[in-house]
Amino acid sequence: MKKDIRIAALPIAVLSIVVGIAGIASPDGGMTLRRLLFATPSLFYAVVAVRSAMGLGLILAASSSRWPRTLWALGAVVCLQGLSATLLGPDHGRAIMEWEGMQGFALLRAGAAVALASGGFIVFAVTQGPSEE
C-alpha cells in the first residue's frame, strides 16, 4: 500500500518539472498562463484546490519515502500556499504576480528553477524508500 501512495506523488513531480522547464524556457509564457489562472475567481479557487491536494499528496507519500521529513515539509509548504491564497484572495495573488513580473525574467526563472528542483527531488524521494529495504 505504501508504494501506491508514493506512485501517486509522481504526477505531482512531473507537473512541477514541466512547470519548471516551461518557466525557464519562456518566463513570459508562464506569466501569460498565470494571468489566465487569475482571470476568474472560480478558476483561481480551482487552482488553489489542486495545489492543496498536491500538498496533501506529498504529505501522505512522505512516510514511505527516502526523505520523509523533507518531503513532508515540502507538502506542508504547498498546502500553506493554497491556504494563504484562499485567505488573501485573488486580488492579493494578482498583485504579487504582477510585482514578480515587473522584477524581470531573472526572478521568474529562479522561481521556475525552484519548481524544477522540487519536482526532481520528489522523483528522487519517492522512487525508492524504506518500504523497499
Salt bridges, closest charged atoms under 4 A:
ASP91 OD1 - ARG94 NH2 2.83
GLU98 OE2 - ARG35 NE 3.02
GLU100 OE1 - ARG34 NH2 2.62
GLU132 OE2 - LYS3 NZ 3.76
GLU132 OE2 - ARG6 NH2 2.93
